[in-house]
């Protein structure tokens, strides 16, 4: 301790005019003290005011420069020392040293700057201001192809420095991307894949940059997919695989890179991991199974990569994914169902899958999760069924396979994501299927649950889908029984509210359903329509210039139907509809104009 105090005093006095030898001794003493107790020594260095002295010692000509930079690197390992290093003006001279040729000086300077930047806003700003990143990126480029140990060590330090400099800072990450650091790092990974420390630094740097959208475009122009898959195949340790996964996941969000990863053979690696880990209860294996199967699902989100793996339904990958659905692992069941939902993104695939028995597999899976089931699996299986039900030819096949009944088992669910998918699946199934729509529309339990969910104000999606399904039951069944069931369950007011939705498609569906109600069961629904103030709402829709042409048209059709009811006709007469409708006779849309003329005649006759 005395030696240290002595050395600090000496440094302060003699720094300006001392001989190199006496300085060396003081610096060695400091380095030894730091090696023994870094934190305590750093505090003493800060209190002594020696940091300011270091700024003048950081010159390319001095033989002590590397040692001074090494001391700064050591003290900056402590969080409390980073700002004092910036305040002491050490950044500009350190950045200047990046231009020298001495490898030891470069190494220690890179370490010092990297440590000062670690989690320090001030440190990063100062390095940015002094232009440090640019010089380091240039070094990476020029050293990239050198494989001697000293160069690799330097490359590792410089990669680490850039990583600390830009970590979780979008602005600085964008700056590095604009400097073209990505192709250089990818090249580094390819050349130095045998060097574990450097490879690890590259991976962390990729993970850092890959979150940014602009980086993905740059990555797509490199052979990153090939390099990562090559590296992945060599890994045995869980931690190393995990590191590569952390880079793959954000990159695989880009469709071009998805396809590159599929072509580079990533899928085969993922399937192999699934096979090896599926029956294990070791924590690492469970984590790997989840990551691999999640990544598999992500690759299927790209249209081209998905179609390539589907291979007309004959692909071995598609077949393997199918085998996940009956598995005992919830994770694999989930991934399997999500994968099917992703394969079911065009009519051709959907038709092939339904013809080849996928529906039964999904219904069996749902059956396993009815009582206290896994919500994410329920949600995924329902998503897959909903997508499969989109092509017209699949609807009747799925209905006769019993899909509607399988889905109705989840009516009791209190989970909004499950409710949302259940509603969407039923709506897809009954599209233009009159018999099924009538059967479901007469199911009192279902209709009562829909009316309840139409009031789910906290869950706009569930509320919207419930309204749309109510309307669809009427529109596709055109059945008096269905209308009576909906009236008795209190559904009319929701359809009237739906006519004021901000979505034109929903407004339209509501108006068409209401017109069918007025045409088929006006007397039954009369009171509810009156209480819901339908006539006032129609007046508002027709008066509003922003209403779409189809909304105006369907509102007029509905008015003509409503005047068959005495109380509703009185309301229509009291609201000066003729005035609004006569204006619409000159509407730019011919269909609207024609309907306005017809409606005007009807109203004139009735009055």
Order of alpha helices (4+ residues) and beta strands (2+ residues): alpha-alpha-alpha-alpha-alpha-alpha-alpha-alpha-alpha-alpha-alpha-alpha-alpha-alpha-alpha-alpha-alpha-alpha-alpha-alpha-alpha-alpha-alpha-alpha-alpha-alpha-alpha-alpha-alpha-alpha-alpha-alpha-alpha-alpha-alpha-alpha-alpha-alpha-alpha-alpha-alpha
